[in-house]
Amino acid sequence: MLAPGVDNRTITLTPVNKTAGLVNSADSLRGRVFSISLGDCNKGAEANSWRVLKFQVDEIKGFDCYTNFYGMDITRD
């Protein structure tokens, strides 16, 4: 479910080590937190770029990481 006013968008690409032996690449992604401004998250919402949204990776399916809302902060500029 998407929050009202937030588009379904690809936030970022992130590097991760390949799976090798007992170390699984999905385990190193799970729990990772990404920050993005609301202005970058929505098209045409540059007025809200002072809000910073945080998303945490909860589930990995193939090359896709599914996130949940983790928090919100404001810029101090």
Order of alpha helices (4+ residues) and beta strands (2+ residues): alpha-beta-alpha-beta-beta
